[in-house]
Amino acid sequence: MEDLLEFFAALLECIYHIIKCILTFLKWIMENIFNFFMVIGVLFCIVIAGSIVKFIFYSSFLVLVLSVCKYRKKIKRYLNEKGFFK
């Protein structure tokens, strides 16, 4: 009877170590995946933030140029009235 109990104790200890190793491996995998996605997320935010700023700058510059071209005659007439081109 004692031999049978020792056998089951050894079997349970073996199962315990296998489960412990599997859980340690899963923990390691999850940490690496989490770190990977955190790095990707931060890089994505940096790229998006940079491209949005660049897009806003270029679009506002384009609007400024287009509005100056559109109202060129009115601006020139206003400056002539004020005496800048005399």
C-alpha positions as CSV (number, residue, x, y, z in Angstrom):
1,M,0.0,0.0,0.0
2,E,2.9,2.4,0.8
3,D,4.4,1.7,-2.6
4,L,1.2,2.6,-4.3
5,L,1.0,5.9,-2.3
6,E,4.7,6.7,-3.1
7,F,3.9,6.0,-6.8
8,F,0.9,8.3,-6.8
9,A,2.9,11.0,-4.9
10,A,5.7,10.8,-7.5
11,L,3.1,10.9,-10.3
12,L,1.4,13.9,-8.8
13,E,4.7,15.6,-8.3
14,C,5.6,15.0,-11.9
15,I,2.2,16.4,-13.1
16,Y,2.8,19.4,-10.8
17,H,6.2,20.1,-12.4
18,I,4.8,19.7,-15.9
19,I,1.9,22.2,-15.1
20,K,4.3,24.6,-13.5
21,C,6.6,24.5,-16.5
22,I,3.7,25.0,-18.9
23,L,2.4,28.0,-16.8
24,T,5.9,29.5,-16.7
25,F,6.2,29.2,-20.5
26,L,2.8,30.8,-21.0
27,K,3.7,33.6,-18.6
28,W,6.9,34.2,-20.6
29,I,5.0,34.2,-23.9
30,M,2.4,36.6,-22.6
31,E,5.1,39.0,-21.3
32,N,6.8,39.0,-24.7
33,I,3.6,39.5,-26.6
34,F,2.5,42.3,-24.3
35,N,5.9,44.0,-24.6
36,F,5.8,43.5,-28.4
37,F,2.3,45.1,-28.7
38,M,3.3,47.9,-26.3
39,V,6.3,48.8,-28.5
40,I,4.2,48.6,-31.7
41,G,1.5,50.7,-30.1
42,V,4.0,53.4,-29.0
43,L,5.6,53.5,-32.4
44,F,2.2,53.7,-34.1
45,C,1.2,56.6,-31.8
46,I,4.5,58.4,-32.6
47,V,4.1,57.9,-36.3
48,I,0.4,59.0,-36.3
49,A,1.2,62.0,-34.2
50,G,4.0,63.0,-36.5
51,S,2.0,62.5,-39.6
52,I,-1.0,64.4,-38.3
53,V,1.1,67.4,-37.4
54,K,2.8,67.3,-40.8
55,F,-0.6,67.0,-42.5
56,I,-2.1,69.9,-40.5
57,F,1.0,72.1,-41.3
58,Y,1.0,71.3,-45.0
59,S,-2.8,71.7,-45.3
60,S,-2.8,75.0,-43.5
61,F,0.1,76.2,-45.7
62,L,-1.8,75.1,-48.8
63,V,-5.0,77.0,-47.6
64,L,-2.9,80.1,-46.9
65,V,-1.3,80.0,-50.4
66,L,-4.7,79.3,-52.1
67,S,-6.4,82.1,-50.2
68,V,-3.6,84.6,-51.1
69,C,-3.9,83.6,-54.7
70,K,-7.7,83.9,-54.6
71,Y,-7.7,87.3,-53.0
72,R,-4.5,88.6,-54.7
73,K,-6.3,91.5,-56.4
74,K,-8.1,92.6,-53.3
75,I,-4.9,92.5,-51.2
76,K,-3.1,94.5,-53.9
77,R,-5.9,97.1,-54.1
78,Y,-5.9,97.4,-50.3
79,L,-2.2,97.9,-50.1
80,N,-2.3,100.5,-52.9
81,E,-4.9,102.4,-51.0
82,K,-2.7,102.4,-47.9
83,G,0.2,103.6,-49.9
84,F,2.5,100.5,-49.7
85,F,3.1,100.3,-53.5
86,K,3.5,104.0,-54.3
